[in-house]
Amino acid sequence: MKERQMIAATASAPSTDAQRWQSIDWPAMEKRVYRLQVRIAKSIREQRWGKARALQHLLSRSFAAKLIAVRRVISTKEAARQVLTESGGPLPGNTGGRRNN
């Protein structure tokens, strides 16, 4: 009986958003996006405009591309925040009050 409980506990899906975010296979997502980008470049080189447009459409709506875009924005914001806090400057969006335009 205990063995079944242990298996069920370890085989369960991630319970929080943070755990799900950490469990994403990032190299596989990057490979998927890269392969689509290569196919787009190849179709443009071959002047197959319809295929290029269809592949661009596919890339812009792919879940992998959206995940990578979100990760890139998050890492850029974190890097900017770290630089600003180390330099002693104000954090983005924290002006301390209203601005007079």
N, C-alpha and C positions, 0 to 999 in steps of 0.2 A: 504494500500500500504506500509506504513512504517513497519507494522508488518511482511510482507514478507521479506523485506530487512533485518530486524533484525534477522529473522530465518536463512536466507541465510548467513549472516555474521557470526553467531555463529556455524553454521553447516558445515562450510567449512573445508577442510583438512588443516593440518599444512603446512605453506608456505615455511619454511626454513628447512635446514638440522638439525639445532639445535633443532627446535621445534619437528621435527619427532623423533630425538634421545630421547628427553625428554618424548615423548608420548608413548614410548615402554613400554609394560607391563612386567617389569623385573621379578617379581615373577612368572608369567606364563612361561616365557622363561626358568628360572632356574628349574621350576617344570618339564618342558618337557625334558630338558637335564638330570635331575636327574632320571626321570623314565626310560629313555633309558639306563643310566648307571646301574641301578638296574637290568634291563632285561638282560644286557650283563653279569653282575656278576652271575645272576641266571643260565643263559645258560652255562656259564663256569663251575659252580658248578655241573651242571647236565651232563657235558662233551658233550654238544651239540655244537661241534666246528663249524659246518656250520652255525647254527643260530647265534652263537656268532660273527662270522666273518661278517655275513650279518648285524647284528645290529651295529657293529663297523663301517661298511661302511656307514650305515644310519646316525649314529651320526657324523661322520667326515664330512658329506656333509649337515648336517642340518643347516638351517638358524639360529635357536636359539643358537646352539653351536658356530657358527661364531660370533654372536652378543656378547655372553658372553666372548668369547676370546678377542675380540677387547676391550670391556669394561675393562677387567682385565689388558690388556697391558696399556691402557690409565691411569688407576688409579695407576698402579705401576710407570709409568713414572712421573706422577704428584707428587706422594709421594716422589720419589727420588729427583725431582727438588726442592721440598719444603725443604727437609732436607739439600740439598746442599746450597740453598740460605740462610738458617738460620745459617749454619755453616761458611758461607763466602767462601766456596770452589768454584771452577769453575763449570759452568753448563756443562752437557754432550754435546759434540759436539762443545764446545766453547773453543778452545785451544788458541785463540788469534794469530794464525799464523800457519805456517807450522811446521810439526814435522820432525826432522832429525832421520831417522831410521838407 
